[in-house]
């Protein structure tokens, strides 16, 4: 079989590839693009045959076991072929196929990411082919350094904002390169692996302006990363009032299971209740938007709105006291059109 190497318009660097197909697809956003990745891109991209990929998987498991991984990290099955790795409030999604694994979000650091990969190697026993990043924040992206043998994918705004954050933190250039995505997309990208069509989608701004989600129509499951804070107060330091509409777009997908990126979550034990949990998370944002809208209507300043909009029914949620003023400010700025 012949293979060719070339530069995709959204690639960060030249990588070997087996054909790119661009075509109109879907109706989620005003500008459409669809990049279809073949199931064998990864092994060729790094000149790694399957046997070497399996060797890397086993080596990662051994290294993680010897480096004292996080004690609280755990891997749980949601439904056959779909898992979450969680540690504290952070949740990473895992899609297992007969030809490899797709991971959504590498989490905070190399040790955490290697622990996740150790559990994947021990439980699923397939190499990780792709790493998709749902948010540019370091506690979800800095573990990318543990995925040098996988193709890293993120939204184009994710790459821009991640690079800005790393430069602001004076991160060495070589470390930045190990974290940045190889491929970016604008609206959607499709990966075919193990007979599954895995859609990487951008459905709007929310927790950040570059959130990616992963939808597997065949299994009616969607991984929402930090667009879905399950039983946790939303963090909006980089967020947008558009978050509500973006959740609406997620709820329109033909899915039964909605996997959060922030917990604590009961997704593994009660996946069929995840739509209801997402609707509740949306309601928190709606209640704050509506309360802020009333303050705007009466002529309140931003500081006055922060003082007035409390909604104490949410005060028992983790993050309420730290993030309530932030949520009020972001909603105020979104409604007034002054979001920086």
Protein Blocks (a to p, Z undefined) as FASTA:
>chain_A
ZZdddddfkbcbdcddehiadddedjfbmbdcdddddfklmmmmnopafklmmmmmmmmm
mmmmmnopafkbccddfbehiacddehjbccdddddfkbccdehjbjblklmmmmmmmmm
mmnopacfbdcdfbfbfklmmmmmmmmmbccdddfklmmmmmmmmmmnopafklmmmmmc
fbdcfkbccddeehiacddddebdcfbmmbccdddfknopacekjmbcghiacdfklgcf
klmmmmmmmmmpccfbdcdfbdcdfklmmmmlmmmmmmmmmmmmmmmmmmmmmmmmnopa
fklmmmmmnolmlmmpghklmmmmmmmmmmmmmmnopaZZ
